[in-house]
Amino acid sequence: MRDMGLAADANKAIPMDVDAQPTTKGKRKAPAPKAHVVAQLEAHASEPRPSTLRMSGDDVKFCVYMLEKYGEDYAAMARDRKNHFQDTPAQIRQKINTFKKIPEQWNAYMRAKELA
């Protein structure tokens, strides 16, 4: 087996110097954590963020059209010719509920509806 370059015990085939220890030269200690930086980052992370949820203009027009024409009849909305993406009634309901949860767009729709 030795002629083929194989060994049954790799530790015996290639002896190593047991006294040789890896050097610690060049290793640095980790810098001390800076508590004030950590506190600032935690404070910044805990600040509330404004909602950035928006719907595209086409989705808003779709929702307004469907609400004006069908009210809350989602099955009829699913059969409408303007349902180009062939959304199911549940998908349309979810899209309209999302539209209702966006105050800027929903309130603008309600104001326009009151003025008409």
C-alpha positions in Angstrom: 0.0 0.0 0.0 2.9 2.3 0.7 4.0 2.0 -3.0 0.6 3.2 -4.1 0.8 6.2 -1.7 -1.9 5.0 0.6 -1.6 4.8 4.4 -3.8 3.0 6.9 -3.0 5.7 9.6 -2.3 9.1 8.3 -0.8 10.2 11.7 1.9 7.6 11.4 2.6 8.1 7.7 3.4 11.8 8.1 4.9 12.5 11.5 4.4 16.0 12.9 6.4 17.9 15.5 4.2 17.8 18.6 6.1 20.6 20.3 5.2 23.1 17.5 2.4 25.3 18.6 0.7 27.8 16.4 2.0 31.3 17.0 -0.2 34.0 18.4 1.8 36.7 16.8 -0.3 39.0 14.6 -3.6 38.2 16.3 -5.3 41.2 17.7 -7.8 41.4 20.5 -11.4 42.3 19.5 -12.1 46.0 20.1 -14.2 46.8 23.1 -17.8 47.3 22.2 -18.9 50.9 22.2 -22.0 51.1 24.3 -23.1 54.5 23.2 -23.1 53.4 19.5 -25.1 50.3 20.4 -27.6 52.5 22.3 -28.0 54.9 19.4 -28.5 52.1 16.9 -31.2 50.5 19.2 -32.9 53.8 19.7 -33.0 54.4 15.9 -34.3 50.9 15.2 -37.1 51.2 17.8 -38.4 54.5 16.2 -41.8 54.0 14.5 -41.6 54.2 10.7 -44.4 55.7 8.6 -46.3 53.3 6.5 -45.1 53.1 2.9 -48.0 51.0 1.6 -49.2 52.3 -1.7 -51.2 50.9 -4.6 -50.5 51.6 -8.2 -52.7 54.0 -10.1 -54.1 51.2 -12.2 -55.0 49.1 -9.2 -56.7 52.1 -7.6 -58.7 52.8 -10.8 -59.7 49.1 -10.9 -60.8 49.1 -7.2 -62.8 52.3 -7.7 -64.5 51.0 -10.8 -65.4 47.7 -9.2 -66.7 49.4 -6.0 -68.8 51.9 -8.0 -70.3 49.3 -10.3 -70.8 46.3 -8.0 -70.5 47.5 -4.4 -69.4 44.4 -2.4 -70.4 41.7 -4.9 -67.0 40.1 -5.5 -68.3 37.3 -7.6 -69.7 39.7 -10.1 -66.5 41.6 -10.0 -64.6 38.5 -10.9 -66.8 38.0 -14.0 -66.4 41.7 -15.2 -64.7 42.3 -18.5 -62.2 44.8 -16.9 -60.9 42.0 -14.7 -58.0 41.5 -17.2 -55.9 39.5 -14.8 -58.8 37.1 -14.1 -58.6 37.6 -10.3 -60.8 35.4 -8.2 -63.4 36.9 -5.9 -61.1 36.3 -3.0 -58.2 38.1 -4.7 -60.4 41.0 -5.6 -61.7 41.2 -2.0 -58.1 41.3 -0.8 -57.1 44.0 -3.3 -60.1 46.1 -2.2 -59.3 45.6 1.5 -55.8 46.7 0.8 -57.1 49.8 -0.9 -59.3 50.5 2.1 -56.3 50.3 4.5 -54.3 53.0 2.7 -55.7 56.2 4.2 -54.4 58.6 1.6 -55.9 56.8 -1.3 -59.1 55.6 0.4 -59.9 59.1 1.9 -59.3 60.7 -1.5 -61.8 58.3 -3.0 -64.3 58.9 -0.3 -64.0 62.7 -0.7 -64.5 62.4 -4.4 -67.5 60.2 -3.9 -69.1 62.8 -1.5 -68.5 65.7 -3.9 -70.1 63.8 -6.8 
